[in-house]
Amino acid sequence: MSPNGITGIDHVLIAVHDLDAAQIGWTRLGFALSPRGKHLGRGSGNYCIMFERDYIELFGITGPEPAAPEYVAFLAAREGGMKLAWATQDAQQASAALTARGLRPTAPRALSRQIELPEGTAVPRFDIVALPLGETPGLSSFLCAHLTPALMRRRAWLMHPNGATGIAGVTVLVDDTAPLLAPYERLFGIANVAATDAVLTVRSGHHRLIFATPADFVVMYPELEPPSPAHGPIAAITLTSRDLAITSEYLTSWQIEHESEADGSLVVPAEAANGVVLEFAAER
């Protein structure tokens, strides 16, 4: 386990107004989704886009039980990329490791959800460790340890028609990156944090987290409209593709708007993906 107990990005949570409409939209984008899940004891549910070591969660309020207030408040104002979950192999050890670094993580708490499989009901289980927002400024995040990983990694759910194979990184919009430098160096170590002009890059495992101002985001994606404040702080997700020709052919055949960048990567605008830009890049 890494010194802070974090091994990379576990998943990105995208809050959506209409969960079933989002499922249809992301299926059209070329993703295979797991069956709809229900958070036990809460009025919320999800669909998951699974990869070998990370995933995207489409999260929505379903009722009739009350949902967590932070999700209710977020969705009352907008939809889009809301939170990031860091991966950890052991929540208890990670909480202790973060405490030893002078941080203030919560004790692990149990979380479970129910999904319906052909052979019956399954209940994936997780341990969650939260971090105060001030310790991951600009980004609401938590740690997630999978206790039943085999339930969420079925072969059919990992084969995406658009060629996507996993998450390479996430781009987060902030007003100013300077105040983020010290907290993220404290969390991940100086060697894993780099500042270039007004862009801050954090590396964790195989993933990278980029913080950028709206002005720098426009420079990074000049072919897109400027980011809308109506969407969440997570502005873009960079995905790896096993073959960008397959990705391009799929997007073109389904008449999904996309642009090609100079390096060959493909960019789908936020309007097509519930407020999050999707960038497809070649596997390295």
C-alpha positions as CSV (number, residue, x, y, z in Angstrom):
1,M,0.0,0.0,0.0
2,S,1.2,3.5,-0.8
3,P,2.3,5.8,2.2
4,N,-1.1,7.5,2.3
5,G,-3.2,4.3,1.7
6,I,-4.4,5.6,-1.7
7,T,-3.7,3.6,-4.8
8,G,-5.3,5.8,-7.4
9,I,-8.8,6.8,-8.6
10,D,-11.6,4.3,-7.8
11,H,-14.5,6.0,-9.4
12,V,-15.9,9.3,-10.5
13,L,-19.5,10.2,-9.4
14,I,-21.7,12.0,-11.9
15,A,-25.0,13.2,-10.4
16,V,-27.9,13.2,-12.9
17,H,-31.4,14.4,-12.8
18,D,-33.0,11.4,-14.5
19,L,-31.2,8.2,-13.8
20,D,-32.9,6.1,-16.5
21,A,-32.5,8.8,-19.2
22,A,-28.8,8.9,-18.3
23,Q,-28.6,5.1,-18.7
24,I,-30.0,5.4,-22.2
25,G,-27.7,8.3,-23.0
26,W,-24.5,6.6,-21.8
27,T,-25.5,3.3,-23.6
28,R,-25.8,5.4,-26.8
29,L,-22.3,6.8,-26.1
30,G,-21.0,3.2,-26.3
31,F,-20.7,2.1,-22.8
32,A,-21.9,-1.2,-21.3
33,L,-23.6,-0.4,-17.9
34,S,-24.1,-2.7,-14.9
35,P,-27.7,-3.2,-13.8
36,R,-29.4,-0.4,-11.8
37,G,-28.3,-0.4,-8.2
38,K,-30.2,0.9,-5.1
39,H,-28.3,2.2,-2.1
40,L,-29.7,0.4,0.9
41,G,-31.6,2.6,3.3
42,R,-31.3,5.6,1.1
43,G,-33.5,7.1,-1.6
44,S,-30.8,7.0,-4.3
45,G,-29.5,4.6,-6.9
46,N,-27.0,4.3,-9.7
47,Y,-25.7,2.7,-12.9
48,C,-22.0,1.9,-13.1
49,I,-19.7,2.0,-16.1
50,M,-17.1,-0.6,-15.1
51,F,-13.5,-0.9,-16.2
52,E,-10.7,-3.3,-15.0
53,R,-9.5,-1.0,-12.1
54,D,-11.9,2.0,-11.9
55,Y,-15.3,3.1,-13.0
56,I,-17.8,5.9,-13.5
57,E,-20.9,6.0,-11.4
58,L,-24.1,7.7,-12.6
59,F,-25.9,8.7,-9.5
60,G,-29.5,9.8,-9.1
61,I,-32.2,10.3,-6.4
62,T,-34.9,7.6,-6.7
63,G,-36.9,7.7,-3.4
64,P,-39.0,7.0,-1.4
65,E,-36.4,7.1,1.4
66,P,-34.6,10.4,1.9
67,A,-31.3,10.9,0.0
68,A,-28.1,12.4,1.5
69,P,-28.6,16.2,1.8
70,E,-25.4,17.0,-0.2
71,Y,-26.7,15.1,-3.2
72,V,-30.2,16.7,-2.9
73,A,-28.6,20.2,-2.8
74,F,-26.3,19.5,-5.7
75,L,-29.0,18.2,-8.0
76,A,-31.4,21.0,-7.0
77,A,-28.9,23.3,-8.7
78,R,-27.3,21.3,-11.5
79,E,-26.1,17.9,-12.7
80,G,-22.5,16.8,-13.6
81,G,-19.3,15.6,-12.1
82,M,-19.8,15.9,-8.3
83,K,-17.3,13.8,-6.4
84,L,-14.3,11.6,-6.7
85,A,-13.6,8.3,-4.9
86,W,-10.0,7.4,-4.2
87,A,-9.1,3.7,-4.3
88,T,-7.7,1.9,-1.2
89,Q,-7.1,-1.7,-0.5
90,D,-7.8,-1.4,3.2
91,A,-10.0,1.5,4.6
92,Q,-8.8,1.0,8.2
93,Q,-5.1,1.1,7.3
94,A,-5.7,4.1,5.0
95,S,-7.5,6.0,7.7
96,A,-4.6,5.4,10.0
97,A,-2.0,6.3,7.4
98,L,-3.8,9.6,6.6
99,T,-4.0,10.4,10.3
100,A,-0.3,9.8,10.7
101,R,0.2,12.4,8.0
102,G,-1.6,15.0,10.1
103,L,-4.9,14.7,8.2
104,R,-8.4,14.1,9.7
105,P,-10.1,11.2,7.9
106,T,-13.2,9.7,9.4
107,A,-13.3,6.1,10.7
108,P,-14.4,3.7,8.0
109,R,-18.1,3.2,7.6
110,A,-20.0,0.5,5.7
111,L,-21.9,1.2,2.5
112,S,-23.9,-1.3,0.4
113,R,-26.2,-1.3,-2.6
114,Q,-28.5,-3.9,-4.1
115,I,-28.4,-4.9,-7.7
116,E,-30.6,-7.5,-9.6
117,L,-28.6,-10.1,-11.5
118,P,-30.0,-13.0,-13.6
119,E,-29.3,-15.4,-10.8
120,G,-30.8,-13.2,-8.1
121,T,-30.2,-10.2,-5.9
122,A,-26.6,-9.3,-5.1
123,V,-25.4,-6.8,-2.5
124,P,-21.9,-5.2,-3.3
125,R,-20.3,-3.9,-0.1
126,F,-17.8,-1.2,0.5
127,D,-15.9,0.6,3.3
128,I,-15.9,4.4,3.0
129,V,-13.5,6.9,4.5
130,A,-14.3,10.6,4.2
131,L,-11.9,13.5,4.2
132,P,-12.7,17.1,5.2
133,L,-13.2,19.4,2.1
134,G,-10.3,21.6,3.3
135,E,-7.9,18.7,3.0
136,T,-8.8,18.1,-0.7
137,P,-9.7,21.7,-1.7
138,G,-11.5,22.2,-5.0
139,L,-12.8,18.6,-5.0
140,S,-15.2,16.7,-2.7
141,S,-13.7,13.2,-2.3
142,F,-13.6,10.1,-0.2
143,L,-11.8,6.8,-0.1
144,C,-13.5,3.6,-1.2
145,A,-12.5,0.0,-0.4
146,H,-14.3,-2.8,-2.3
147,L,-15.2,-5.7,0.0
148,T,-17.0,-7.7,-2.8
149,P,-15.1,-6.7,-6.0
150,A,-16.1,-9.8,-8.0
151,L,-19.7,-8.7,-8.0
152,M,-18.9,-5.6,-10.0
153,R,-16.4,-6.9,-12.5
154,R,-18.4,-9.1,-14.8
155,R,-16.9,-9.7,-18.2
156,A,-19.9,-8.4,-20.1
157,W,-19.8,-5.1,-18.1
158,L,-16.1,-4.5,-19.1
159,M,-16.6,-4.8,-22.9
160,H,-17.5,-1.3,-24.1
161,P,-18.5,-1.0,-27.8
162,N,-16.8,2.4,-28.0
163,G,-13.4,0.9,-27.1
164,A,-13.0,2.5,-23.7
165,T,-10.8,0.6,-21.3
166,G,-10.4,2.8,-18.2
167,I,-9.9,6.2,-16.6
168,A,-6.6,7.9,-17.2
169,G,-7.4,11.1,-15.4
170,V,-9.9,13.8,-14.3
171,T,-9.9,17.6,-14.8
172,V,-11.3,19.8,-12.1
173,L,-12.2,23.5,-12.5
174,V,-11.1,25.9,-9.8
175,D,-10.8,29.7,-9.5
176,D,-7.2,29.5,-8.5
177,T,-4.7,26.6,-8.2
178,A,-2.2,28.3,-5.9
179,P,-4.1,27.5,-2.6
180,L,-4.2,23.8,-3.6
181,L,-0.5,23.2,-3.8
182,A,0.3,22.7,-0.1
183,P,-2.7,20.5,0.7
184,Y,-2.2,18.1,-2.2
185,E,1.6,17.9,-1.4
186,R,0.6,17.0,2.1
187,L,-1.8,14.3,0.9
188,F,0.2,12.8,-1.9
189,G,3.8,13.9,-1.4
190,I,5.8,16.6,-3.2
191,A,7.1,14.2,-5.8
192,N,3.5,13.5,-7.0
193,V,2.4,17.2,-7.3
194,A,3.5,19.5,-10.1
195,A,2.5,23.1,-10.8
196,T,2.9,24.6,-14.3
197,D,1.7,28.2,-14.6
198,A,-1.9,28.1,-13.4
199,V,-2.4,24.3,-13.8
200,L,-1.8,21.8,-11.0
201,T,-1.3,18.1,-11.7
202,V,-1.6,15.4,-9.0
203,R,-0.5,11.8,-9.7
204,S,-1.8,8.8,-7.8
205,G,-1.1,5.3,-9.0
206,H,-2.0,5.1,-12.8
207,H,-4.1,8.2,-12.7
208,R,-3.7,12.0,-12.9
209,L,-5.8,14.7,-11.4
210,I,-5.6,18.1,-13.2
211,F,-6.8,21.3,-11.6
212,A,-7.3,24.2,-14.0
213,T,-9.0,27.6,-14.1
214,P,-11.8,28.1,-16.7
215,A,-9.4,30.1,-18.8
216,D,-6.8,27.3,-18.9
217,F,-9.5,24.7,-19.6
218,V,-10.4,26.6,-22.7
219,V,-6.7,26.5,-23.8
220,M,-6.7,22.7,-23.1
221,Y,-9.9,22.1,-25.1
222,P,-10.0,25.0,-27.6
223,E,-12.6,23.2,-29.8
224,L,-15.2,23.2,-27.0
225,E,-17.5,25.9,-25.7
226,P,-16.2,27.5,-22.4
227,P,-17.2,25.4,-19.4
228,S,-20.6,26.2,-17.9
229,P,-20.9,27.0,-14.2
230,A,-24.1,25.1,-14.4
231,H,-22.2,21.8,-14.3
232,G,-20.2,20.2,-11.5
233,P,-16.5,20.9,-10.6
234,I,-15.3,17.8,-12.4
235,A,-15.3,19.2,-15.9
236,A,-13.7,16.3,-17.9
237,I,-12.8,12.7,-17.6
238,T,-10.0,11.3,-19.8
239,L,-10.6,7.7,-20.8
240,T,-8.2,5.3,-22.5
241,S,-9.3,3.5,-25.6
242,R,-7.9,0.2,-26.9
243,D,-8.2,1.6,-30.4
244,L,-9.1,5.2,-31.2
245,A,-10.2,4.2,-34.7
246,I,-12.9,2.0,-33.1
247,T,-13.9,4.9,-30.9
248,S,-14.1,7.3,-33.8
249,E,-16.1,4.8,-35.9
250,Y,-18.5,4.2,-33.1
251,L,-19.1,7.8,-32.3
252,T,-19.5,8.7,-36.0
253,S,-21.9,5.8,-36.6
254,W,-24.2,6.9,-33.8
255,Q,-23.9,10.6,-34.9
256,I,-22.4,11.6,-31.5
257,E,-20.8,15.0,-31.7
258,H,-17.0,14.8,-31.2
259,E,-13.8,16.6,-32.1
260,S,-10.3,15.3,-32.9
261,E,-7.3,16.9,-31.1
262,A,-3.8,17.3,-32.5
263,D,-2.6,14.3,-30.6
264,G,-5.3,12.1,-32.0
265,S,-7.5,12.0,-29.0
266,L,-11.3,12.4,-29.4
267,V,-13.4,14.8,-27.3
268,V,-17.1,14.5,-26.7
269,P,-18.8,17.8,-25.4
270,A,-20.3,18.0,-21.9
271,E,-23.8,18.3,-23.3
272,A,-23.7,14.7,-24.5
273,A,-22.6,13.3,-21.2
274,N,-24.6,14.9,-18.4
275,G,-22.3,17.9,-18.0
276,V,-18.9,16.2,-18.2
277,V,-16.5,16.4,-21.2
278,L,-15.3,12.9,-22.2
279,E,-11.8,12.7,-23.8
280,F,-10.7,9.4,-25.4
281,A,-7.0,8.9,-25.5
282,A,-4.8,6.0,-26.8
283,E,-3.6,3.5,-24.3
284,R,0.1,3.8,-23.4
